Amino acid sequence: MYKRVVITGIGAITPTGNNVREFSSNLFAGKSGAAPITHFDTTKFKTKFACEVKGFDVTDYPDIFDRKEARKHDRYSLFAMVATEEAVMDSGLDFKSIDPVSAGVIWASGIGGIGTFFEEVKGYVLGDGTPRFSPFFVPKMISDIAAGHISIRHGLRGPNYATVSACASSNNAVIDAFNLIRMGKVNIMLTGGSEAAINEAGIGGFNASQALSTRNDSYLSASRPFDKTRDGFVMGEGAGGLVLEEYEHAKARGAKIYAEIIGGGMSGDAYHMTAPHPEGLGAIAVMEQAIRDAGLSPEKIDYINVHGTSTPLGDIAELNAVKKVFGEHAYSMSISSTKSMTGHLLGAAGAVETIACLLAMQKNAVPPTINFQEKDEQIDYSLNLTLNQAQEREIKVALNNVFGFGGHNASVLLKKM
């Protein structure tokens, strides 16, 4: 028989707040995290804005790393350490009193250390041909290193690895951690995801694939899911960290519990490298699987934090899939895309948006889909898309969808306790 799994700690560093408290405040206030890019000179780039983490300074976290230690981390890994530290502190766990083999780490990143890779290769190409790579080049770059750093810091000897499935990466991490605990393999997992791809390679690459918005003159409202004039996603960066714990273990130590994870779904589109299946077959399958896994009827779900990236094809396909899965109940649910505020955090999106769902349950309010201006005749606005303003609502069950390049889909189902 499966064990129950609950969330006992959360941590976040996002374009709209460098901790959970700030993120929560700006999330329900409908604040955009978009701004002109500061990480590099965008003069010759089609897109000149993004949702950067603001005011991040490693010296603000002396308990985690000093400047010398911080140089061993890519930016994505620094974000991972900060978000996880907040989550652990929030959980009240003392790992010194816990069997280290009973706790592990699964951390996600869609791209990993792309900033480190770009800088190291650029240095070689612009040099005289002599290889002068940093000894930290490879360990800083690889997508699994954040999980390694987290386990080292907390002395955790249980399962330790990374998940990489593009924008679905951190939902896959959460689902894997959930499954390990409910099967009785471990009692505690630190999980989530981080991304830091706002650099020349990241922006240039996504521009080349025509995935990014180029609304440079109105960047604050460029991420506009479900709006007729949407023209692509806005790149974000940051991290979301969660502490997952076996219910009886959490109960025995009197832990604060945010919610129970009751189901997870994973599917593939098997259609196209970057475009969603036009009939939403993968999206339908992943939501249905999560619901079956939880043993719920679809009518029990109150809120969906949709993938909703603000791309012309993706928004339509996902909403059509929601209508197919939920039928008439689709018109009774609340739906919103918090990417309208945070931008798209790629591999970190699922973890950050799972935290958004937990905050929605806690506050009995649905975060808004901001920046909506003009109706698209291909979208059914009879659905409650929570346009432009947060709405009060009791949320007992929430679903979080994320979909990635390659047709990767992952959905996490949460229940208030």
MIBA-241929 format. One record per residue (C-alpha): chain; residue number from 0; z, x, y. Coordinates in steps of 0.2 Angstrom, whole numbers. Layout:
BEGIN
   chain     n       z       x       y
       A   NUM       Z       X       Y
...
This chain:
BEGIN
   chain     n       z       x       y
       A     0       0       0       0
       A     1      -5       6      17
       A     2       9      12      29
       A     3       9       5      47
       A     4       4      16      61
       A     5      10      15      79
       A     6       7      24      96
       A     7      23      32     103
       A     8      17      43     117
       A     9       2      45     129
       A    10      -4      58     141
       A    11     -20      58     152
       A    12     -28      69     165
       A    13     -43      60     172
       A    14     -55      59     188
       A    15     -43      45     194
       A    16     -26      53     190
       A    17     -19      68     183
       A    18      -6      59     173
       A    19      -4      42     165
       A    20       6      35     180
       A    21      -8      40     193
       A    22     -22      34     181
       A    23     -13      17     178
       A    24     -11      14     196
       A    25     -29      18     201
       A    26     -36       9     185
       A    27     -29      -8     190
       A    28     -33      -5     209
       A    29     -51      -2     204
       A    30     -53      15     212
       A    31     -69      25     209
       A    32     -66      44     204
       A    33     -84      49     209
       A    34     -86      62     222
       A    35     -99      76     227
       A    36     -98      90     214
       A    37     -87     105     219
       A    38     -89     115     203
       A    39    -106     123     208
       A    40    -120     122     220
       A    41    -130     106     217
       A    42    -144     109     230
       A    43    -158     110     218
       A    44    -151      97     205
       A    45    -156      79     204
       A    46    -138      73     203
       A    47    -126      80     215
       A    48    -110      70     211
       A    49     -98      67     196
       A    50     -81      61     192
       A    51     -72      78     193
       A    52     -53      80     189
       A    53     -46      83     206
       A    54     -33      96     212
       A    55     -31     104     195
       A    56     -22     120     195
       A    57     -15     129     180
       A    58       0     135     190
       A    59       6     117     191
       A    60      10     118     172
       A    61      21     134     170
       A    62      29     127     155
       A    63      13     126     146
       A    64       4     143     151
       A    65       4     156     164
       A    66     -12     163     172
       A    67     -14     176     159
       A    68     -13     163     145
       A    69     -24     151     154
       A    70     -38     163     154
       A    71     -39     162     136
       A    72     -44     143     137
       A    73     -60     135     142
       A    74     -57     121     155
       A    75     -59     107     141
       A    76     -45     116     131
       A    77     -33     117     147
       A    78     -36      98     149
       A    79     -31      96     131
       A    80     -15     105     132
       A    81     -10      96     148
       A    82     -13      78     141
       A    83      -5      82     124
       A    84      10      89     133
       A    85      13      73     143
       A    86      10      63     127
       A    87      23      73     117
       A    88      36      72     131
       A    89      33      53     133
       A    90      36      51     114
       A    91      53      60     115
       A    92      49      69      99
       A    93      58      86      95
       A    94      47      95      83
       A    95      60     108      79
       A    96      69      94      69
       A    97      54      89      60
       A    98      46      96      44
       A    99      31     105      52
       A   100      19     101      37
       A   101      22      82      40
       A   102      14      83      57
       A   103      -4      88      62
       A   104     -17      88      76
       A   105     -35      81      76
       A   106     -43      84      93
       A   107     -60      79      99
       A   108     -73      86     110
       A   109     -92      81     111
       A   110     -97      98     118
       A   111     -82     109     118
       A   112     -83     125     129
       A   113    -100     123     137
       A   114     -93     131     153
       A   115     -88     147     144
       A   116    -104     147     135
       A   117    -114     145     150
       A   118    -105     159     160
       A   119    -105     171     146
       A   120    -124     169     142
       A   121    -128     170     161
       A   122    -119     186     163
       A   123    -129     194     149
       A   124    -146     187     154
       A   125    -143     193     172
       A   126    -136     210     167
       A   127    -145     225     161
       A   128    -146     220     143
       A   129    -130     228     138
       A   130    -119     215     128
       A   131    -103     214     138
       A   132     -96     198     131
       A   133     -78     193     133
       A   134     -67     195     117
       A   135     -62     177     120
       A   136     -80     171     122
       A   137     -81     163     104
       A   138     -63     157     103
       A   139     -64     149     120
       A   140     -81     140     117
       A   141     -78     132     100
       A   142     -74     114      99
       A   143     -60     115      87
       A   144     -50     128      97
       A   145     -40     115     107
       A   146     -33     108      91
       A   147     -28     125      86
       A   148     -19     129     103
       A   149     -10     112     102
       A   150      -4     115      84
       A   151       2     133      89
       A   152      11     127     104
       A   153      21     114      94
       A   154      22     123      77
       A   155      13     110      67
       A   156       6     115      50
       A   157      -1      98      44
       A   158     -19      93      45
       A   159     -28     102      59
       A   160     -46     100      64
       A   161     -59      93      77
       A   162     -70      79      77
       A   163     -87      80      85
       A   164     -98      64      86
       A   165    -104      65     104
       A   166     -96      51     115
       A   167     -88      43      99
       A   168     -78      59      96
       A   169     -61      55     101
       A   170     -61      37      94
       A   171     -66      46      77
       A   172     -51      58      80
       A   173     -39      43      82
       A   174     -46      34      67
       A   175     -45      50      56
       A   176     -27      52      62
       A   177     -23      34      59
       A   178     -30      35      41
       A   179     -20      51      37
       A   180      -4      42      42
       A   181      -7      26      34
       A   182     -11      34      17
       A   183       5      43      18
       A   184      -2      61      20
       A   185       9      64      36
       A   186      21      55      47
       A   187      15      61      65
       A   188      -2      66      72
       A   189      -6      72      89
       A   190     -24      66      93
       A   191     -36      62     107
       A   192     -50      71     116
       A   193     -55      82     131
       A   194     -71      87     139
       A   195     -77      98     154
       A   196     -95      98     155
       A   197     -98      96     174
       A   198    -107     113     176
       A   199    -125     118     179
       A   200    -129     117     160
       A   201    -121     100     158
       A   202    -128      91     173
       A   203    -145     100     171
       A   204    -146      95     153
       A   205    -142      77     155
       A   206    -153      76     171
       A   207    -167      82     160
       A   208    -164      68     147
       A   209    -164      56     162
       A   210    -147      50     157
       A   211    -137      52     173
       A   212    -137      42     189
       A   213    -146      50     204
       A   214    -138      38     216
       A   215    -133      52     228
       A   216    -132      42     244
       A   217    -120      29     236
       A   218    -110      40     223
       A   219     -94      30     224
       A   220    -103      14     217
       A   221    -115      24     206
       A   222    -107      19     190
       A   223    -111       1     189
       A   224    -111      -7     172
       A   225    -119     -24     170
       A   226    -127     -22     187
       A   227    -146     -24     188
       A   228    -148      -8     198
       A   229    -139       3     186
       A   230    -148      19     184
       A   231    -138      30     172
       A   232    -120      36     168
       A   233    -109      46     180
       A   234    -102      62     171
       A   235     -84      63     170
       A   236     -71      76     164
       A   237     -53      76     158
       A   238     -43      71     143
       A   239     -33      58     134
       A   240     -19      62     122
       A   241      -9      51     110
       A   242       5      53      98
       A   243       2      42      82
       A   244      17      40      71
       A   245      22      31      55
       A   246      31      15      60
       A   247      47      17      49
       A   248      48      35      56
       A   249      46      29      74
       A   250      58      15      71
       A   251      72      26      63
       A   252      72      37      78
       A   253      72      23      90
       A   254      55      27      98
       A   255      47      18     112
       A   256      31       9     104
       A   257      16       5     114
       A   258       6      -4     101
       A   259       1      -3      83
       A   260     -16       3      77
       A   261     -22     -10      65
       A   262     -40      -6      61
       A   263     -54       6      64
       A   264     -73       5      62
       A   265     -86      19      61
       A   266    -105      16      59
       A   267    -122      24      63
       A   268    -137      16      72
       A   269    -150      26      61
       A   270    -162      22      75
       A   271    -165      35      89
       A   272    -158      52      95
       A   273    -152      45     112
       A   274    -156      26     113
       A   275    -145      12     106
       A   276    -153       1      93
       A   277    -161     -13     103
       A   278    -153     -27      92
       A   279    -136     -18      92
       A   280    -135     -16      73
       A   281    -124      -1      74
       A   282    -113      -9      87
       A   283    -112     -25      77
       A   284    -107     -16      61
       A   285     -94      -5      69
       A   286     -85     -20      77
       A   287     -86     -30      61
       A   288     -79     -16      51
       A   289     -64     -13      63
       A   290     -60     -32      62
       A   291     -61     -32      43
       A   292     -50     -16      42
       A   293     -37     -25      52
       A   294     -38     -41      41
       A   295     -40     -52      57
       A   296     -51     -66      62
       A   297     -62     -61      77
       A   298     -54     -75      87
       A   299     -38     -65      88
       A   300     -45     -52     100
       A   301     -41     -54     118
       A   302     -49     -40     126
       A   303     -63     -27     123
       A   304     -65     -11     133
       A   305     -83      -9     130
       A   306     -93       7     130
       A   307    -102       1     145
       A   308    -109      17     152
       A   309    -121       9     166
       A   310    -137      13     157
       A   311    -151       1     157
       A   312    -153      -1     138
       A   313    -135       2     132
       A   314    -126     -11     142
       A   315    -138     -25     136
       A   316    -137     -20     118
       A   317    -118     -19     118
       A   318    -116     -36     126
       A   319    -128     -44     114
       A   320    -119     -36      99
       A   321    -102     -43     106
       A   322    -110     -61     106
       A   323    -117     -59      89
       A   324    -100     -53      82
       A   325     -89     -65      91
       A   326    -100     -81      93
       A   327     -92     -94     105
       A   328     -76     -83     106
       A   329     -85     -70     116
       A   330     -84     -82     131
       A   331     -65     -83     129
       A   332     -62     -65     128
       A   333     -60     -52     143
       A   334     -72     -38     143
       A   335     -73     -23     155
       A   336     -79      -6     157
       A   337     -67       7     164
       A   338     -81      20     165
       A   339     -86      11     181
       A   340     -70      20     188
       A   341     -68      36     177
       A   342     -86      40     174
       A   343     -91      44     156
       A   344     -79      57     149
       A   345     -91      60     134
       A   346     -80      65     119
       A   347     -64      61     128
       A   348     -70      43     133
       A   349     -62      35     117
       A   350     -45      42     119
       A   351     -44      39     138
       A   352     -50      21     135
       A   353     -38      18     121
       A   354     -24      23     134
       A   355     -32      10     146
       A   356     -31      -3     133
       A   357     -12       1     130
       A   358      -9       0     149
       A   359     -18     -17     149
       A   360      -7     -23     135
       A   361       9     -16     144
       A   362       4     -24     161
       A   363      -4     -40     155
       A   364     -19     -37     165
       A   365     -37     -32     162
       A   366     -44     -17     172
       A   367     -59     -21     181
       A   368     -78     -17     180
       A   369     -80     -11     198
       A   370     -96      -9     208
       A   371    -105     -25     202
       A   372    -117     -31     215
       A   373    -133     -39     208
       A   374    -136     -50     192
       A   375    -148     -44     179
       A   376    -157     -58     171
       A   377    -155     -50     154
       A   378    -136     -51     154
       A   379    -126     -66     151
       A   380    -113     -68     165
       A   381    -105     -82     156
       A   382     -95     -68     148
       A   383     -80     -63     157
       A   384     -85     -45     162
       A   385     -70     -44     174
       A   386     -81     -40     188
       A   387     -74     -30     203
       A   388     -56     -36     202
       A   389     -42     -34     189
       A   390     -37     -50     181
       A   391     -20     -56     174
       A   392     -20     -60     156
       A   393      -8     -58     141
       A   394     -17     -46     129
       A   395     -10     -46     111
       A   396     -25     -38     103
       A   397     -38     -26     111
       A   398     -53     -17     104
       A   399     -60      -1     111
       A   400     -79       3     108
       A   401     -87      20     110
       A   402    -105      25     105
       A   403    -113      42     106
       A   404    -130      51     105
       A   405    -136      52      88
       A   406    -131      34      85
       A   407    -113      37      82
       A   408    -101      22      84
       A   409     -82      20      83
       A   410     -71       6      87
       A   411     -51       6      87
       A   412     -42     -10      86
       A   413     -24     -11      94
       A   414     -10     -24      92
       A   415       5     -27     104
       A   416      21     -27      94
